[in-house]
């Protein structure tokens, strides 16, 4: 049976009973809503206090926290260029980090800090214990929970290793924005907020929260792509543990490099700490991103081959990515807005078709229900592409 006939047969087959999955998804949504509401209350009260205690410093802190995150957001959107994720889902991941993860982390870390002060009777030691023991565990778990929810509720969007890394980084960016805002505003002055922005938002930002949670996302992405084998169940907890350890190492050992000279700290100690405790994570994630991007291009080329909806030479217009970008940029430069929009829409349909066919083939032997959903998407995309060519 040809691939085309197999897709049509799978799409029209009787669907499996998915009521148990639906019930589980509804239960998960209700649980997230309940815990998320409490987290929003905690985060909201903390943010409101920061703004009302000193509105000018609070507004400056909010602006710098968001501004420093923008380059990372733009980079992630560029990295997601082949199979773009829905902006609303990326925004939801960002919001999870900024509200859910920070809200619960504030509550647990503050409680741990209070207990630590009661036990050791030394505020500095209690603060370091909180930073080394409570913060890495609580923050990475609450951030990592977003990847689990995304996998259960939006599995078809988290469908590659790169997707896991991107969603994880988005959660981490959301967390970093809100946490940095609180830190900056607590300095009590605009000058203090700007100095701390240079330290937390520029010098030490590259391998912090976005990179930590991207490691967790890497594990979830590998779990998603593997699809079978008992060993794959070890991937998410292993990479979550790696994220916790990386966070622990940064919070614990960076202080050992600090001196009493602020200038030495800014220009020597902190860059050295970033090199030792952040750069390895960044290099690992960069290597994964390069390999994942190459794999995505391979999937697009292989699974678009032979598609009847494809115009001659159209694959070479899509790949490599820079060729597509140059074509779209040239259309914009000539103010051909309608042609740019139509070209962009068609490219996205073709890329989506390639990935739906790939997933259908990989799911066929492991999850017929998921394979059927992909088959139906394939037929719908083919119809859309035929209609697009007709116009």
N, C-alpha and C positions, 0 to 999 in steps of 0.2 A: 504493500500500500504506500502511495506517495505521501510526502509530508503534508501536502495540501489536503488530500482526502482524509488523512489521519486527524488533522486539525478539525475539519468539518464534522467528522464522526464523534470526536471527543466533545466538541461544543454542543452537539445536539443530543448527547447521551443524557440519561436520567440523572439529575444531580444527586449527590449523596446527602444524607441527613446531616445538616450542619446546625441543628438546634442546640446541641450541647456547647458548641463553640460560640454561638450567639449569646447564650446565657452567661457563659464565662466572660465574654467581652463586656456585656452589660454590667455584670458584677464588678469587673475591674474599673469601668468608668465611674461607677458610684463610689467605689473606694477612693479612687484618685480625686474625685470631686470633694469628698469629705475631708481628706487629708490636705488637699490643695487649698480649701477654704481656710483651714486653720493656719497653714503656711502663709497664705496671703495676708491674714490678719497680723501675724508676727512680723513679716517683712514690711507691711504697710505702716505699722506703728513705728518701726525703727526708722523707716524712710521719712515719715512725717516728723518725727522728733528731730532728725538731722536737719530738715528744712526749716522748721519753726524755731529751733534754737539759735540759728544764725542764717537767715534767708540768703544773704549775699554769698557767704561761703558755701552754703548748700547748693545754690544754683551754679556757681562756678565749678563745684565738685561734680555735679551731675553732668555738666557740659563736657568737662575734661574726661570723665569716665567714659562717656559715649564716644567722644572724638577719638580717643586712643584705641577704641575697639573697631572703628570703621575700617581701617586698612585690613584687619583680619577678616572682617565680614566680606569685604570686596574680594579678597583672595579666595575665600571659600566658595563664593559664587562663581568665580572664574574656574576653580578646580572642578566644580560641578557642571562644567560646560557641556559634556557629552550627553548625559542623561539628567537633565535638570530636575531637581526635586521641587515639589510645590512650595511656593513661597510661604503659604499659610502654615505648612507643616514645619518648615525651617523656623518660622517665627514662633511656632508653638514650642519647639525645642529651646529656642532662646528664652522664651518666657518661663519655661520650666526651670531653667538654671537661675533666672533672676528672681523668681518668686518661690516656687516649691522648694528647691534645694537650699536657697539662702534662708528661707523662713524656718525650716526645720533645723538647719545647721546652727542658726543663731540660738535657738532654744536649747539644743543639746550641748553646744559648746559653752554657752553661758552657765548652764547647770553644772557641767563638768568642771568649769573653772571655779565656780563657787565651792564645790565639794573639795577641789584640790587645795584651795586657799584654807579651807577649814582643817585639812589634814596636815599640810606642810607649813602653814603659817608664814609663808614667804611669798608675796605677790609675784615676784619675778620668776621664781621656780614654778609656781602654779600656772603662770602664763605660758612658760615654756612647755610644761606638761600638756597643757591644752593644745598648744600648737603642734606638738610632736605626736600625741596619742589620740586625742579626740578629733581634731580637725581633719587629718587625712582620712580617717575611717569614715566619719559621719558625712563629710562633704563629698567624698568620692562615691559612697553608697547612694546618697540622695540624688546626686547627679546621674549616676549610672542607672538608677531606676527608670529614668526617662527612656533609655535604650530598650529596656525590657517592655515598657508600655508601647513604644513605637513598633517593636517586633510583633507584639500580639495584635494590636489594633490596625497597624498600617504596614503589614508585612510586605505588601506588593510595592511599597515605596522604599523600604529598606531592603533592597534586593542585591546588594553587592558589598564588597569589602570597603570600597571607597565611600559608599553611602553611610556605613557605620562610622567611619572616621569623621565624615562631614557633620553628621548629626551630633556625634559626641563633642566635636569642637564647638558647635553652635551652643550646646548646653553649657559648656565651659565658658564661652564668651558671655552668655547671659549672667552666669554666676559672677564672673570677674567684674562686669559692669556695676552690679549692685554692691558687691563687696568693696570695690574700690571707691565708689561713691561714699559709702559709710566711713571708710578710713580717711578719705580726703576731708570730709566735712568735720570729722572729730579733731582736726588740727586746730580749728578755731580761728584761722586767719586765711586770707586769700594767698598770701605768700607761702604759708605752710602747705596749703592744698596744692599749689603749683609745684613745690619742691617734691612732695610725695608723689605727685603725678609723674614727674620725671623719673622717679625711682621705680614705682610699681607699674605705671602705665607704659613706660618706654624701655628702661634698662632691663627690667626683670620680667617683662610681660610675655616674651616670645614662647617660653616653654613652661608657662604656669598652668592655670586652670584649663584653657582650651586644649593644651597638649595632654594633660593628665586624663581628661575625660575622653579625648580622642583615642587613647590607649584602650579604654573600656569599649568604645565603639568599634575598635579594630577587632576585639574578641567577638563581639556580637555579629559583626559583618562576616567574619570567618565561619562562625556557627551557621549563619544563614546560607552561605554559599556551599558549605560542606554537605548539608542535607542528610547525611547518614553516618552511622558509626558511633559507637559509644564514646570514642575519644573526643568527639566534637563538643560533648557536654562539659569537658574540662576547659574549653577555650574561654567562655565568658568569665568564669571565676578566676582563671589564671591572669587574664589581662586586667581585670578589676584589681586583683592583688598587686599587679605591677604598677597600676595607677596609684594605689594607696602607698606603695613603697616609694615611688618617685616623689609623691607629695610629702611623705614623711622625711625623706632624705633632704629635700629642699628646706622644709621648715626646721629641721634639726641641725643640719651641719653648716648651713649658711652662716649662722651666728658665730661659728668657730673662726671664720675668716674675717670677722669685723674687728676694727680697731677703734680707738678713741678719736681718731682723726677723720672728720667727715669727708674731707676731700679725698683721702686715700680710699675710704669706703666706696665713694661714688665712682672713682676712676680706676680702682684696682680691685678691691675686695668683691664688690658686686659683680663686675664683669667676669672675674675668676669663678665666682660661685655659679654664675649662669653657664659658663663653659663646662664646669665639672658636673653640675647636678641637673641641668636642663638640656644642654646641647645633645647628649646621647638620645634623649627621648625625641627631640626634634629631628635628628638625623634618621632615626628609625621610622618615624611617621612620614618623613619626606621620601624615603626609599619605598615605603608601602604605597604612597600616593603615586609615585612614578610607575611602579609595576601595575597598580590598579588602573591607571589611565591607559597604559598600554593594553591591558586586558580588555578594557571597555572598547577601545578602537578595534581590537581583533574580533570581538563579539559583533560589533556593528558590521564590519566587512563580511564576516562569514555568514551571518544570518540574514543579511539583505541580498546576498548572492542568489540570483535566480528569481527574485520577486517580480511578478508581472507588472506590479504598479510602479516599478522603478523605471525611470527614464534612462536612456543610454548615457553612460558616463556619469550618472548622478552620484554614485558612490565616491568617485574621485572629487566631487564637489563638496562632499561631507568630510572626507578624510584626506589628509590630516586636518586637525581642528583649525590650524591657522589659515588654511585655504578657505574654509567656510567663513571665518572671521573677516578675511580680506574682502570676500564677495559681499558680505553684509555691510561692511564699512563703506565699500564703494557705492552701494545703493543709497546709503544714508548721505554720503558726500554729494550725490547728484540729486538729493531731495526726492528720491523715488520711494516715498513712504509706503505706498500700497504694495509695490513690488518687494520692498524690504520685509513688510509684515507677512506677505504670502510666502516668501522664501523661508523666513524664520519658522513659520508654522509648519511648512512642509518638511523641513529638516527635522523638526521635533517629532512629527508623526513617524517619519522613517526610522529615527533612532529608537523611538518607543516600540515600533514594530519589531525591530531586531531583538530588543531585550525581551519582549513578550514571547517571541518564538524560542529564544534561548531558554527562558524559564519553563516554558511549556515542555520542551524536550527533557529538561533535567528533572522536572516534577513528575513526569508521566509514570515512573516506576516507584515513586515514593509517596506521593500524595495526589491521587486522581482528582480529588475535589479542587485543589489548587491548580492542577494542570487544566482542568475544565475552564476555570475562570480565565486563565491565560489564553486558552484557545478561543474563547468568546471575544476577548480583547483583540486577538489577532484578526479575526473576521471583521470586527468593527473598524479596526485601523485600516485594513485593506479597502473596505468600502469607502472610508473617508478619503483615502489616497486616490482611489479611482474617480471619485467625485471631484477631487481637487484638480486632477489632470483634465477632466472634462471641461472645467471652467477656465 
